[in-house]
């Protein structure tokens, strides 16, 4: 029996083994239901890093895709790299060329972190990382053989480049979901940038001269602690590395300035396509953009080195100086006329009238602040005096100045429908509402003028939060209203004016003519929007109506004769001058030819050793005209600008221009005039004061031409 039992045992053992093998072959689907993975792989020569490839079981038969993940575990202090590693390092990569039934693999990258070692900045990951992968299969019914060689660089104070062989064999149609793999996949996917309707990229600009990439973005949910990462597929972008950005946020707005370097010289990024990754608390967004040369408006970077108290004092002084600008002179004449005729008025009446004018100034500045705040929130262009870029605003100002002039010239005897004549006759007179309108009117006429200190205050206001914007504009209003408030506080000052007499009518006529001249100047600005003959026809019609109405009033014949002589002698002089322009000397030379502002050309001219003078101006800017007539067209500045090594560029802000606006605001400026000089001694430019002088322009030209003199520039 013992021998028989032993024989059966020898026969059954191979048979049982064969049955076990067959049983295993019939349980393949159950095995596939578990995690399909390469298991953890590590290199014995480099144990700090372990990797594994896993399939989640999630698939899309229509798209012929299968979801997978690459999991990486690093020991403390070790890191690996993002797809764009920064100044140093090698991005991980997988070679799938030996795979079968596999067409492509999409690699998704979680948002990296910044690491700095010995002054070298890199982008990558530490500890534990999950890279979601999407496998594109040729035939979902056939088995897929994955054979990939993962090359991964890992670093501490040394770097090691290691290869890992990844191998899997599976049939997509027989896969089932793996809970562990799905959990890891979703964990990694949550850190991958997505798209979001709340975040938009508004502009990306490249300044080759400064080697600076600047971008603007908005987030309707607001920014907390954002970061920006740049990379791309084109060779110029791959050859460049993008350093840590200087980020400024203001509510929903973000401005990032990113220094760019390259081991191959100055990178050529203009027109290239880049990937922009924006990360913040609980959000990560990736967008594509094309790099332009239109300067980004750096509103959030203006005047941050000054405190609010200093800016408020500057705003008060800037508002006060506005009273001395030629823009406001006609309205001050209007107020002076009121003061002259008020010699017998009670002090209380004088006080309330001047307070009403001050209130008009304050309300007008608040309206301007509200208008600029609305533009700021909507991401539109900002600037002092930009309303003069609108023909509708200019048209309204022509109407207002014309009505004021007509009122002072006594023309409201024209019969208008209803009570319109009565209402108009009281505007600008002694009613409180009339004085209030005078104050508002003075502010609106002040906006085409730029004064010292005004630009600094406005730039700080437009770069700050909305509350600070209104506070600074209030200070500007108080500064401008200071003379009016002084009379309101001491009404006896109004009594120091000369006693009333017949001369008052002549003074009132003078101020009326000044307002009429203002209307004609505003009318001339309409040539930027209408044809010249239409403007001339309108002006001639208005003057004809003025002369006709004056002729209907008693005692106005001398005035008519005077105006007629001025009108027709001026017209005749212009006609004769246009015919004989080549035969008589003009008081001012013809302006030099100016190139259109082009930021890229500035850096090229500077590299060639030239000096570039940039003049940003507008036809409606009175300060710009004063600078041109008083300095730029006068020797020795005129001759200096005509030298062959001087390149002249002009930015025209008469009409809305995103390019010019961006250029202005890239220097923290929000109005014109703006003048700056570039050269070998000043590649980043020497900004000139608002009101030019011969000495400041000549000194800037000399300093920009010579590196030795650059530090002494104004």
NORDACOR-V242105 format. One line per field, one symbol per residue. ss: DSSP state (2 for helix, 1 for strand, 0 for the rest). psi: psi as a letter, one per 20 degrees, with the letter a starting at -180 (. if undefined). burial: b if it has 9 or more other C-alpha atoms within 8 Angstrom, else e. A space follows every 50 residues. Layout:
ss = ???
psi = ???
burial = ???
//
This chain:
ss = 02222222222222222222222220022222000110001110011111 11111111110000111111111100001111111100000011100001 01111110010011111001111111011111111110000011111111 11111000111111111111122200002222222222200101000011 11111110000111111110000000111110002222211100011111 00111111111100000000001111111100111111110100000022 20000002222222222222220002222222222222220000002222 22222222222222222222222222200000000222202222222222 22222222000000000002222222000002222222222222220000 00022222222220022222222222222222222222202222220000 00222222222222222222222222220002222222222222222222 20000022222222222222222222222022200000000000110022 22222220001111111000022222222222000022222000011111 11000002222222220000000111111001111110000002222222 22222000022200
psi = hggghhghhhhhghghgghhghghhijghhhhhrpoqirppqphimiipq qqpqphiprnhgilqppaqopppqqqiqqaqrhnibirrpqqqpojhjrq kphrppppoqprrpppoljpprpbqrepqpopqopoqgoiiqqpopoqop oppqqdirqpoqqpoppqprogijqrqogghhggghghhiippaqpihpq ohqpqpnhgilpppqpqqohiqqfmqqppprrhqghhhiqqorpqoppqn diqppppoqprqikbpqnipiqpqpoopqapkqpppqqqpprjoqpolhi jpkijqrhgghhhhgggghghhhjqhhighhhhghggghgikhjqqhggg ghghhgghhggghghhggghghgghghjjrqqqpjihiiphgggghhggg hgggghghjljkippqqcjgggghhipjcjqhhghghgggggghihhipp qqhghggggggiiarhghghgghghgghghighghghhhmhhhhiiqqqq ahhhhhghgghghghhhgghghhhhiiihrqghggggggggghghggghh hiqqjjghggggggggghhgghgggghhhkhiiqpqhqrqqqppqppogh hghghghjjrppppoprqhiohhggggghhghjqqigghhiiqhjpppqp pojgqpohghghggiijkqkrqqppqpqrhimhiqopqrgoqrgghgghh gghhhphhihijq.
burial = eeeeeeeeeeeeeeeeeeeeeeeeeeeeeeebbebbbbeebbbeebeebb bbbbbbbbbeeeebbbbbbbbbbbeeebbbbbebbbeebebbeeebeebe bbeeeeebbbbeeeeeeeeebbbbbbbbbbbbbbbbbeebeebbbbbbbb bbbbbeeeeeebebebbbebbbeebbbbeebbebbebbbebbbeeeeebb beebbbbbbebbbbbbbbbeebbeebbbebbbeeebbbbbbbbebebbbb ebbbbbbbbbbbeeeebebeebbbbbbbbbeeebbbbebbbbbbbbbbbb bbbeeeeeeebbbbbbbbbbbbbebebbbbbbbbbebbbbbbbeeeeeeb bbbbbbbbbbbbbbbbeebbebbebbeeeeebbbbbebbbbebbbebbbe bbbbbbbbbebbeeeeeeeebeebbbbbbbbbbbbbbbbbbbbebbbbbb bbbbbbbbbbbbbbbeebbbebbbbbbbbbbbebbebbeebeebbebeeb eeebeebbbebbbbbbebbbebbebbbeeeeeeebeeebeeeeeeebebb beeeebbeebeebbeeeeeeeeeeeeeeeeeeeeeeeeeeeeeeeebebb ebbebbeebbbbbbbbbbbebbbbbbbbbebbbbbebbebbeeeebbbbb bbbbeeeeebbbbbbbebbbbbbbbbbbbbbbbebbebebebebebbbbb bbbbbbbebbeebe
//
